[in-house]
Amino acid sequence: VDRRGMLGVVLELEPAAVPASQAYWNASLETWGGSVIADDAGGYHLFAAAMAGGCTLDQWATNSFVMHGVADRPSGPFVRARGSAGTAVGLWAHNPQVVRHTDGTYLLFSIGKENATEPCACQRPVPAGFCPRPKSYPWADLIQLHYAKSLDGPWTSLGTVIRGSNPSPFVLNSTGEVFVAFKSGMQIARAEHWRGPYK
């Protein structure tokens, strides 16, 4: 607490070397962003937006889904989880963020709506102007919530819980309340329980 009575956090940052490799790299699966969370066994899990069909980030509005990767360190390198665990949320989902609730449930917030799009089938290199972004994609302004007891899933959809985009969730450990900062102007939604309602 500073002299004005304001609560703050101080981060002591030190210079760091550029990593020798990326946290996640797959030449045939382009990804965007990511949320990393630890499990109880000392492992780390990455949830990132990935582009299906060999497409690039240019096709995010049609081809995005949530990929799940695993590693022994928070900085990686991550490898895609095996089998069905490698896809946490199918088309269409983007900008995933994962937190753990006080009751042990994992919460995966993302923008999107299941089965909202027909994905493109890209070839490499992707030709310029191929599969342009749709003129309207309202599913990018819907925040959906999936939940699971394990980071390997299966993830169950709770559907759209907030109208907005770019969710950033936080669980208040003392009460179990869930707060989600999100883009729609700039707002914060609150729910007494993770199932909602979010207001």
Contacts in CASP RR format, 6 or more apart in sequence:
PFRMAT RR
TARGET T0000
AUTHOR 0000-0000-0000
METHOD contacts of the structure
MODEL  1
VDRRGMLGVVLELEPAAVPASQAYWNASLETWGGSVIADDAGGYHLFAAA
MAGGCTLDQWATNSFVMHGVADRPSGPFVRARGSAGTAVGLWAHNPQVVR
HTDGTYLLFSIGKENATEPCACQRPVPAGFCPRPKSYPWADLIQLHYAKS
LDGPWTSLGTVIRGSNPSPFVLNSTGEVFVAFKSGMQIARAEHWRGPYK
1 7 0 8 1.000
1 8 0 8 1.000
2 8 0 8 1.000
19 75 0 8 1.000
21 77 0 8 1.000
22 77 0 8 1.000
23 46 0 8 1.000
23 71 0 8 1.000
23 75 0 8 1.000
23 76 0 8 1.000
23 77 0 8 1.000
23 78 0 8 1.000
24 31 0 8 1.000
24 46 0 8 1.000
24 48 0 8 1.000
24 69 0 8 1.000
24 76 0 8 1.000
24 77 0 8 1.000
24 78 0 8 1.000
25 77 0 8 1.000
26 80 0 8 1.000
28 54 0 8 1.000
29 50 0 8 1.000
29 51 0 8 1.000
29 54 0 8 1.000
29 67 0 8 1.000
29 80 0 8 1.000
30 50 0 8 1.000
30 51 0 8 1.000
30 54 0 8 1.000
30 55 0 8 1.000
30 56 0 8 1.000
30 57 0 8 1.000
31 48 0 8 1.000
31 49 0 8 1.000
31 50 0 8 1.000
31 51 0 8 1.000
31 67 0 8 1.000
32 48 0 8 1.000
32 49 0 8 1.000
32 50 0 8 1.000
32 51 0 8 1.000
32 57 0 8 1.000
32 60 0 8 1.000
32 64 0 8 1.000
32 94 0 8 1.000
33 48 0 8 1.000
33 49 0 8 1.000
33 95 0 8 1.000
34 46 0 8 1.000
34 47 0 8 1.000
34 48 0 8 1.000
34 49 0 8 1.000
34 96 0 8 1.000
35 46 0 8 1.000
35 47 0 8 1.000
35 48 0 8 1.000
35 96 0 8 1.000
35 97 0 8 1.000
35 98 0 8 1.000
36 44 0 8 1.000
36 45 0 8 1.000
36 46 0 8 1.000
36 47 0 8 1.000
36 74 0 8 1.000
37 44 0 8 1.000
37 45 0 8 1.000
37 47 0 8 1.000
37 98 0 8 1.000
37 99 0 8 1.000
37 100 0 8 1.000
37 106 0 8 1.000
37 151 0 8 1.000
38 44 0 8 1.000
38 45 0 8 1.000
38 74 0 8 1.000
39 45 0 8 1.000
39 151 0 8 1.000
42 72 0 8 1.000
43 70 0 8 1.000
43 71 0 8 1.000
43 72 0 8 1.000
44 70 0 8 1.000
44 71 0 8 1.000
44 72 0 8 1.000
44 73 0 8 1.000
44 74 0 8 1.000
44 76 0 8 1.000
44 78 0 8 1.000
45 68 0 8 1.000
45 69 0 8 1.000
45 70 0 8 1.000
45 81 0 8 1.000
45 98 0 8 1.000
45 151 0 8 1.000
46 67 0 8 1.000
46 68 0 8 1.000
46 69 0 8 1.000
46 70 0 8 1.000
46 71 0 8 1.000
46 76 0 8 1.000
46 78 0 8 1.000
47 66 0 8 1.000
47 67 0 8 1.000
47 68 0 8 1.000
47 69 0 8 1.000
47 88 0 8 1.000
47 96 0 8 1.000
47 97 0 8 1.000
47 98 0 8 1.000
47 108 0 8 1.000
48 66 0 8 1.000
48 67 0 8 1.000
48 69 0 8 1.000
48 96 0 8 1.000
49 60 0 8 1.000
49 64 0 8 1.000
49 65 0 8 1.000
49 66 0 8 1.000
49 67 0 8 1.000
49 93 0 8 1.000
49 94 0 8 1.000
49 95 0 8 1.000
49 96 0 8 1.000
49 110 0 8 1.000
50 64 0 8 1.000
50 65 0 8 1.000
50 66 0 8 1.000
50 67 0 8 1.000
51 57 0 8 1.000
51 59 0 8 1.000
51 60 0 8 1.000
51 63 0 8 1.000
51 64 0 8 1.000
52 63 0 8 1.000
52 64 0 8 1.000
52 65 0 8 1.000
52 91 0 8 1.000
52 119 0 8 1.000
53 63 0 8 1.000
53 119 0 8 1.000
53 120 0 8 1.000
53 121 0 8 1.000
53 122 0 8 1.000
54 63 0 8 1.000
54 122 0 8 1.000
54 124 0 8 1.000
54 126 0 8 1.000
55 62 0 8 1.000
55 63 0 8 1.000
55 119 0 8 1.000
55 120 0 8 1.000
55 122 0 8 1.000
55 126 0 8 1.000
55 131 0 8 1.000
56 122 0 8 1.000
56 126 0 8 1.000
58 126 0 8 1.000
58 129 0 8 1.000
58 131 0 8 1.000
58 133 0 8 1.000
59 119 0 8 1.000
59 120 0 8 1.000
59 122 0 8 1.000
59 126 0 8 1.000
59 130 0 8 1.000
59 131 0 8 1.000
59 133 0 8 1.000
60 94 0 8 1.000
60 133 0 8 1.000
61 117 0 8 1.000
61 133 0 8 1.000
61 134 0 8 1.000
61 137 0 8 1.000
61 140 0 8 1.000
62 92 0 8 1.000
62 117 0 8 1.000
62 118 0 8 1.000
62 119 0 8 1.000
62 120 0 8 1.000
62 131 0 8 1.000
62 133 0 8 1.000
62 134 0 8 1.000
63 91 0 8 1.000
63 117 0 8 1.000
63 119 0 8 1.000
63 120 0 8 1.000
63 122 0 8 1.000
64 91 0 8 1.000
64 92 0 8 1.000
64 93 0 8 1.000
64 94 0 8 1.000
65 87 0 8 1.000
65 89 0 8 1.000
65 90 0 8 1.000
65 91 0 8 1.000
65 92 0 8 1.000
65 93 0 8 1.000
66 87 0 8 1.000
66 88 0 8 1.000
66 89 0 8 1.000
66 90 0 8 1.000
66 93 0 8 1.000
66 94 0 8 1.000
66 96 0 8 1.000
66 108 0 8 1.000
66 110 0 8 1.000
67 80 0 8 1.000
67 86 0 8 1.000
67 87 0 8 1.000
67 88 0 8 1.000
68 80 0 8 1.000
68 81 0 8 1.000
68 85 0 8 1.000
68 86 0 8 1.000
68 87 0 8 1.000
68 88 0 8 1.000
68 151 0 8 1.000
68 152 0 8 1.000
69 78 0 8 1.000
69 79 0 8 1.000
69 80 0 8 1.000
69 81 0 8 1.000
69 86 0 8 1.000
70 78 0 8 1.000
70 79 0 8 1.000
70 81 0 8 1.000
71 77 0 8 1.000
71 78 0 8 1.000
71 79 0 8 1.000
80 86 0 8 1.000
81 152 0 8 1.000
84 154 0 8 1.000
85 152 0 8 1.000
85 153 0 8 1.000
88 96 0 8 1.000
88 108 0 8 1.000
88 146 0 8 1.000
88 153 0 8 1.000
88 155 0 8 1.000
89 96 0 8 1.000
89 108 0 8 1.000
89 110 0 8 1.000
89 114 0 8 1.000
89 144 0 8 1.000
89 146 0 8 1.000
89 155 0 8 1.000
89 157 0 8 1.000
90 114 0 8 1.000
91 114 0 8 1.000
91 115 0 8 1.000
91 116 0 8 1.000
91 117 0 8 1.000
91 119 0 8 1.000
92 112 0 8 1.000
92 113 0 8 1.000
92 114 0 8 1.000
92 115 0 8 1.000
92 116 0 8 1.000
92 117 0 8 1.000
92 139 0 8 1.000
93 110 0 8 1.000
93 111 0 8 1.000
93 112 0 8 1.000
93 114 0 8 1.000
93 144 0 8 1.000
94 110 0 8 1.000
94 111 0 8 1.000
94 112 0 8 1.000
94 140 0 8 1.000
95 110 0 8 1.000
95 111 0 8 1.000
95 165 0 8 1.000
95 166 0 8 1.000
95 167 0 8 1.000
96 108 0 8 1.000
96 109 0 8 1.000
96 110 0 8 1.000
97 108 0 8 1.000
97 109 0 8 1.000
97 110 0 8 1.000
97 167 0 8 1.000
97 168 0 8 1.000
97 169 0 8 1.000
98 106 0 8 1.000
98 107 0 8 1.000
98 108 0 8 1.000
98 109 0 8 1.000
98 151 0 8 1.000
99 106 0 8 1.000
99 107 0 8 1.000
99 109 0 8 1.000
99 169 0 8 1.000
99 170 0 8 1.000
99 171 0 8 1.000
99 178 0 8 1.000
100 106 0 8 1.000
100 107 0 8 1.000
100 171 0 8 1.000
101 107 0 8 1.000
101 171 0 8 1.000
101 176 0 8 1.000
101 178 0 8 1.000
101 194 0 8 1.000
102 171 0 8 1.000
102 173 0 8 1.000
102 176 0 8 1.000
103 176 0 8 1.000
103 194 0 8 1.000
104 149 0 8 1.000
105 147 0 8 1.000
105 148 0 8 1.000
105 149 0 8 1.000
105 194 0 8 1.000
106 147 0 8 1.000
106 148 0 8 1.000
106 149 0 8 1.000
106 150 0 8 1.000
106 151 0 8 1.000
107 145 0 8 1.000
107 146 0 8 1.000
107 147 0 8 1.000
107 169 0 8 1.000
107 171 0 8 1.000
107 178 0 8 1.000
107 194 0 8 1.000
108 145 0 8 1.000
108 146 0 8 1.000
108 147 0 8 1.000
108 148 0 8 1.000
108 155 0 8 1.000
109 143 0 8 1.000
109 144 0 8 1.000
109 145 0 8 1.000
109 161 0 8 1.000
109 167 0 8 1.000
109 169 0 8 1.000
109 180 0 8 1.000
110 143 0 8 1.000
110 144 0 8 1.000
110 146 0 8 1.000
110 167 0 8 1.000
111 139 0 8 1.000
111 140 0 8 1.000
111 141 0 8 1.000
111 142 0 8 1.000
111 143 0 8 1.000
111 144 0 8 1.000
111 164 0 8 1.000
111 165 0 8 1.000
111 166 0 8 1.000
111 167 0 8 1.000
112 139 0 8 1.000
112 140 0 8 1.000
112 142 0 8 1.000
112 143 0 8 1.000
112 144 0 8 1.000
113 139 0 8 1.000
113 142 0 8 1.000
113 144 0 8 1.000
113 160 0 8 1.000
114 144 0 8 1.000
114 157 0 8 1.000
116 137 0 8 1.000
116 139 0 8 1.000
117 134 0 8 1.000
117 137 0 8 1.000
117 139 0 8 1.000
120 130 0 8 1.000
120 131 0 8 1.000
122 130 0 8 1.000
122 131 0 8 1.000
140 165 0 8 1.000
141 163 0 8 1.000
141 164 0 8 1.000
141 165 0 8 1.000
141 184 0 8 1.000
142 160 0 8 1.000
142 162 0 8 1.000
142 163 0 8 1.000
142 164 0 8 1.000
143 160 0 8 1.000
143 161 0 8 1.000
143 162 0 8 1.000
143 163 0 8 1.000
143 164 0 8 1.000
143 165 0 8 1.000
143 167 0 8 1.000
143 180 0 8 1.000
143 182 0 8 1.000
144 157 0 8 1.000
144 158 0 8 1.000
144 159 0 8 1.000
144 160 0 8 1.000
144 161 0 8 1.000
145 157 0 8 1.000
145 158 0 8 1.000
145 159 0 8 1.000
145 161 0 8 1.000
145 194 0 8 1.000
146 155 0 8 1.000
146 156 0 8 1.000
146 157 0 8 1.000
146 158 0 8 1.000
147 155 0 8 1.000
147 156 0 8 1.000
147 158 0 8 1.000
147 194 0 8 1.000
148 154 0 8 1.000
148 155 0 8 1.000
148 156 0 8 1.000
158 195 0 8 1.000
161 189 0 8 1.000
161 191 0 8 1.000
161 196 0 8 1.000
161 197 0 8 1.000
161 198 0 8 1.000
162 180 0 8 1.000
162 182 0 8 1.000
162 189 0 8 1.000
162 198 0 8 1.000
163 184 0 8 1.000
164 182 0 8 1.000
164 183 0 8 1.000
164 184 0 8 1.000
165 182 0 8 1.000
165 183 0 8 1.000
165 184 0 8 1.000
166 182 0 8 1.000
166 183 0 8 1.000
167 180 0 8 1.000
167 181 0 8 1.000
167 182 0 8 1.000
168 180 0 8 1.000
168 181 0 8 1.000
168 182 0 8 1.000
169 178 0 8 1.000
169 179 0 8 1.000
169 180 0 8 1.000
170 178 0 8 1.000
170 179 0 8 1.000
170 180 0 8 1.000
170 181 0 8 1.000
171 177 0 8 1.000
171 178 0 8 1.000
171 179 0 8 1.000
171 194 0 8 1.000
172 178 0 8 1.000
172 179 0 8 1.000
175 192 0 8 1.000
176 192 0 8 1.000
176 193 0 8 1.000
176 194 0 8 1.000
177 190 0 8 1.000
177 191 0 8 1.000
177 192 0 8 1.000
178 190 0 8 1.000
178 191 0 8 1.000
178 193 0 8 1.000
178 194 0 8 1.000
178 196 0 8 1.000
178 198 0 8 1.000
179 188 0 8 1.000
179 189 0 8 1.000
179 190 0 8 1.000
180 188 0 8 1.000
180 189 0 8 1.000
180 190 0 8 1.000
180 191 0 8 1.000
180 198 0 8 1.000
181 187 0 8 1.000
181 188 0 8 1.000
182 188 0 8 1.000
182 189 0 8 1.000
189 198 0 8 1.000
189 199 0 8 1.000
190 198 0 8 1.000
190 199 0 8 1.000
191 197 0 8 1.000
191 198 0 8 1.000
191 199 0 8 1.000
END
